[in-house]
């Protein structure tokens, strides 16, 4: 059965604990980072009994379960539904799109996020986050039935994105890395080998101000975790505790323009003019986030057996 690790502040500094229902069992682990916790305390995490859960969840300040020293890797256009709503064709993207976010953008699942004053098109992206259990060995080939050998668990990621920076400037890193643009958690849900096989059944839901925006199963993913880990191992060092956000489904605020708008932009506008039009049109789109908006995000199986909890993020004034 899965086990949820949380990081929090109670009476002292940051601490680790195991969540049992609405109560926390403190974990006796002197670990400054997620990687250190998983590398040194893996067995003890699974041995904590529920009887030691003495701290009410509401009595603590929640922190992100992935610490800011870990790498924050991301997959783009990795859901069929998102590719199609972007006006693209799935068959034109046989490759795995990989980029990074600054780990300094990681924040707690219930922390308010202030959008920079110059950002006008702030978007949301619910994503399944994968956290490494051990260093990914160079050249290793990860099979789908061995995910638990390499991955510790899963968490909720909201890949907040400044579309008016990301797209006109062609800078994914810059447009997605402002401080607070990476709510992670509330917990890191460690899975058993059997539960790892159920990742396609995880259902991602996100709403804004109570209005449903995204609702999809992870089965819609194009490049699955095993193939992504294998590709990363062939090119890039990935370490214990590092985070991989696996892409978002349809329902984001950013959408492909209509065919007429695309024709006009292609034949009559310069690149600069095209992006000015994109921003102007976007500013009339009520789906983009604004100060005061409240985001709720959850990931769980329909039977509730695997439940990653819920994020509640409020967009604060700059």
Buried (B, 14 or more C-beta within 10 A) or exposed (E): EBBBBBBBEBEEEEBBBBBBEEBBBBBEBEBEBBBBBBBEBBEEBEEBEEEBBEBEBEEBEBBBBBBBBBBBBBBBBBBBBBBEBBEEEBEEBEEBBBBBBBBBBBBBBBBBBBBBEEBBBBBBBBBBBBBBBBBBEEEBEBEEEBBBEBBBBBBBBBBBBBBBBBBBEEBBEEBBBBEBBBBBBBBBBBBBEEBBBBBEBBBBBBBBEEEEBBBBBBEBBBBBBBBBBBBBBEEEEBBBBBBBBBBBBBBBBBBEBEEEBEEBBEEEBEEEEBBEBBBEEBEEEEBBBEEEBBBBBBBBBEEEEBBBBBBBBBBBEE
